[in-house]
Structures are given as structure tokens and as C-alpha cells.
């Protein structure tokens, strides 16, 4: 079973940028992948997905600001986040698309605040 480890979160001011990485312990070549986030007191929501062929899909709230990409040779999925807003504050997770329980990792905290 592939294990997923997220990194790259942190504290950033509104309007700033962060790049999240999701490193897999094995090949992700055959999997559609996604980024998800969970804000305090809220359910975990889909942020963006990418198919094996590189087609992408985004939640309306992040369209035009976030970009998901993948580098199969490095077994890594990225989430470039620009023009960050306070409402983007959450723990960000990667998983398969659709997500599967055994693949949830610890996530990485993103806090957008001045």
C-alpha cells in the first residue's frame, strides 16, 4: 500500500503563495490524485484533482488561484497556491481520487493570516 506524506505548509500573509508537495512511497502512475482540506470545525472538502493523463479539476473557491500538478517520475503531486485568503486556512491532505481511507496521511497545516 502506498503511503502519502504531505509537506510545504506554513504561515503566510493574505495574498501570499505556498507550494504543497505530496510524496508517495510507491508509484502513483496509475492513480488519479487529489488534494483535500479541512478547516477547524468543518468537513474535509475536495480542493483539486488530477487524472493519470494530467486533466485537472478545481473547487470553485480556488479556481484561478490554485494549480495541481504531478511528477510521476518522482511519485509526487503538487499544489501551487497563489493569492491566498484567510478562508484557505486548513489542514491540507492528498489522497487518491476518489479518496480511500487507508491513504489519509497527517496533512500539512496552512494558515493565512496577517
N, C-alpha and C positions, 0 to 999 in steps of 0.2 A: 504494500500500500504506500502510495506517495505521501510524503509529509510536506506541508507548506509552511513557510516561515516568512512573515511579513516584516518589513523594516522601512525606515525612512520618515517616520512620523516625527512630530515635534510641535513646538510653539511658534506660530507665525502671525504677523500682523495682518489685518484685513487688507486685501489687495495683493498679498504675497503669494509665493509659489512653493510647492513641495513636490518631490518625486518619490512615490512609494514603489517598493520592489517586493515581489513575491517569489522567493526561491523555492523550487521544488526539489525533493531528494531524488526524484527519478524523472523519466521522460514525461513531458506534458504534450507531446506531439499530437496525440490522438484525442485530446480533450479540449472542448470549449471551456473557457475560463471566465471568471467574473470577479469583480470587486464589489464588496458589500460594506455597509456601515451601520453602526448602531450608536445613536445618541443616548445620553442618560435618560432613562425612563421611557424610551421608545423602542419599537420593534426594530429588528435588523432589516434593512432595506437594500435593494439592488441599486448599485451605482452605475456599473458599466459591464458589458460583456464583450468577449471577442471569440469568434469561431476559430476552428482549426485553419481556415482559409484566410483569416485576418479581417473578416467583416465585423464591424463594431455596432454596439447599441448603447444608448445612454439614457439615464433617467432625465426627465425634463429639467429637473433642478440643476443639473450640471452640464447640460448641453452647451457647447461653445466654450466651456471653461476647462473641462477635464478631457484627457486623452488616454485611452487604454492601448497598450501595445504588448507584443510578446516577442521573445527571442528564444526560439525553440532550442537552438544550439547551446544556450546557457540554462535551459529549463527555468526561465524567468519570465514573469509577467510584470508589467509596469503600469503605474497610474500617475500621469503628469497632471498636477492640479495647479491651475492658474487662477488669478483673480479670486482668491479665497475669501469667503464670507464667514462671519461668526456662526451662521447656521450650518456650516460644513463641519463644525466641531463634532467629533465622534471617534469611536474606535473603528478602524478600517480593517477588513478581513478580505483575504482572497479565498476562493474555493472553485470548484468546478461549476459549470453552468449546465443544468441546474445544480444547486449546491447539494452536497451529501454530508451527512452528519460526521462521519469519521474524518473528514478532511478539514474541519474547522481548526484553525490554529489560535494563537494567543492574540493576534491582531496587533495593530500599531496605532497609538493614540495621536490624533491630530487635533490640536487646539488652535483656534483662530481668535485672537484677542489682542486688543491694543493695551 
